[in-house]
Structure formats: C-alpha cells, structure tokens
Amino acid sequence: MATLRIAADADAVAEAAADRVAALVRATPAAVLGLPTGDTPLGLYRRLCARHAAGTIDLSRVRCFNLDEYHPIAADDPQSYHAYMRRELFDHVTVAAWRLPDGVAPLAQVDAACSAYEDAIAAAGGIDLQILGIGRTGHLGFNEPGASADSRTHRVELHTMTRSDAALRFGGLAAVPTHALTMGMGTILAARRILVLVTGAAKAGIVARALRGAIDPAVPASLLQTHPAVELLLDPAAAAALS
Ligand code: GLP
C-alpha cells in the first residue's frame, strides 16, 4: 500500500520532495537517483539548486539516471530532456555522474543502447530512489497504456495525448517526436523506493484511477500498487478525486 501525503500546495510538494532527497543523501551520500522531467519536478530541482548553493545539501557523490528521452533528438536541442536536465539541475549542482537514455542512438543500435543503459544502472548498484511524475494517460516515464510490468529500457511510440501535452513546448504538434526511449516498468519497479509527485487538477482523475482502480497495464501508474515502498506527494487539487 502506497503512503499518501497531501501537502498544502505545489510548493509544499516540492519542499517535501527536496527533504526526501536531502535525507537520502545524508544517509547514503553515493545514492543512485532516478529522475523525471516535465513541469511537476521543476520546484524540486529549483530547491535542490538553492540548497546546493547554500551548502546545505551535498550531491557530489550522487549518480543520476533519467527516466526517458525523446528519440531521435539531439542532446543540445532545447526540447530534449538532456537540455532540460542541464538547464534545471546539472548546470547548477555537482553530481558524480548523470545520464539519460541515448536520444541519438541510430535505429539499428537502439536495442544495444537501451541494454547499455540498463547495464549502467545495474553497475551503479540499482536505483535507491526513483522520483516520478504521472502523465495524463497514466504513463510513468514514457510507459504508455499497455506497457508490460516487466519491460526494461526500450523504444516506444508516444500516445497522442502525451504528444499534444508537449505540443506547446515544441511549438506545435507536428514538431513533437513520435517516439522516445524510456526505462521500462520493470526498471522503475526495481527501484528500492519510489517517490511520486503529482500536482494540479488535470491529474486528479488519473491519480484516483492509479491508486484506487484495478492494477491494470492500461493504467501504467496503477502498477505502483505492486511496489512495497511507494510514497505519493500530492497537492489538494491532484488529490481531489480520492475519497
Ligand atoms: C512527460 C514525461 C513523464 C512525466 C510526464 C508528466 O511525458 N515523460 O516522465 O511524468 O510528462 O509531466 P508534467 O509533470 O509536465 O505533467
């Protein structure tokens, strides 16, 4: 059963998430973090940068693996998750290592690139804390409805709703990549602990389906119910449909 915490607002969600990361790295300085992108974790990243600048958190031994990346997309494309992570976090804090799935792997080498990503996570000792957002389709990373529970890092076709949610940032739907590389559900569920951040009324319905509905690959986030150490941090708007 997941632990559910409803914070006062989105800022309090971000603050609590930063506290979780701080507590982890105090206990395990060389922790392995799994990191998300999107709008939801921006407040967390802003706080990690501020705490780093203030000298109240030491991330210098932490290793980071991101959940996903569009494919194909150049690392220096401002819409790539690589560029996002630089902008929001890694240009401002020092970590021991950070990596995303290889957005420029040639198609013929995608499987090898995905296996190499899995190997790197295993070589780091596995993920201590996987931080997640939830997409409106119920996706985790880019594991869209129908994703199998034991999948590992692989290439996926993006759901139309996921692409239209990204259209504004890309300056139109046509510019949004059709595919991405993502950690699989099996990769995510293998993390020792999972922290899910969800804010805003647009996510209320999917949060309720994920937490209170059946465990069903049609709602990938519902597979979180099978993990022994999940904490969800919600703002009141995202929690509104939970009775
Ligand atoms: C993207 C990412 C997901 C993220 C989701 C939600 O699709 N691939 O990892 O959780 O968006 O994003 P947001 O936080 O902007 O709602």
Residues whose N, C-alpha, C, O or C-beta is under 5 A from the ligand:
A	BS01	GLP	P36 T37 G38 D39 T40 D68 G133 I134 G135 G141 F142
